[in-house]
Amino acid sequence: MIGFFLIGIALGMGYMEGLFWTIRYLNRFQRPMRFLAITTLIRFGIAGMVFYQLIQTGIWYSIFCALAGFLLVRTIWLWQEKKVK
């Protein structure tokens, strides 16, 4: 159960770091909307594949534990961003 939670934390950290990297480098591209769309699809695709694989394990609580870890990272990241501003 803790393993699924840690998978969610790792996935959330990767997702949020990818979002942070996208925002940081957005103004360096000639077509920023294309760059934003591509990186969004990549982040959604990776997260979707991981959650799909967790569903395929057949362990019903795996998706809930991973989602809790993912949302925990998202909440902490947003809290830190508000604290910096």
N, C-alpha and C positions, 0 to 999 in steps of 0.2 A: 504494500500500500504506500509506503514511504517512497519506494522507487518510482511509482507513477507520479507522485507529487514532485519529486526531483526532476522527472522528465518535463513536467509542466513548467517548473521554474526555469530550466535550461531553455525550453522553447520560448518562454516569455522574455527571457534575457536576450536571446537572439533576435526575436521579433522587435523588441524595443530598441536594441542597438541598431538594427537595420533601419528603423524609422528615424532614429537620431541621425544616422549617417546620411540618409536621403535628404532630410531637411538641411543638414549642414552643407551639402554639396549641390543643392538644387539650383543655386544661382550661377553655377559654373557651366551649365549646359545651354546650348542655343535653343533647344526645345525642352524646357523644364517640365511641361505637362506630359510629354512622352516618357521622360525619365521617371517621373512620379508614377505614372501608370504601370510601367514595367516593373519598378521595384515593389509596388503594391501587389501586383500579381505574383511576383516571386515570393514575397512574405506570406501572402494568403495561401499560395500553393504549398509551401513547406509546412505551414501550420496545419492546413487541411489534410495533407498526407500523414502527418504524425498522428493527428486525432483519429483519422480513419483507421490507421494501423492499430491504435489502441482499442477502437471499437471491435476490430476483427479478432482481438485476443479472446473475446467471449467472457471476459471478466467485467461484470457490469459496473463495478465501482471504479475501474481504471480511468474512464473518461472524466468522471467527477473529480477524482484526485488530481489529475493532470490539469483540468480546467481551473481548479482552485489554485494550483501553483502558478498557472499562467496569469490569472486575475490578480493574485497577490503581487506579482512582479509589476504588473501594469499599475496597480494602485500605488505602490511604493514609488514607482518612476514618476507618476503624475504628482504625487505629494512632494517629491524632491524638486520637480520643476516649478511648482508654485512657491516653494520655499526660497528658491534662488531668485525669483523675480521679486 
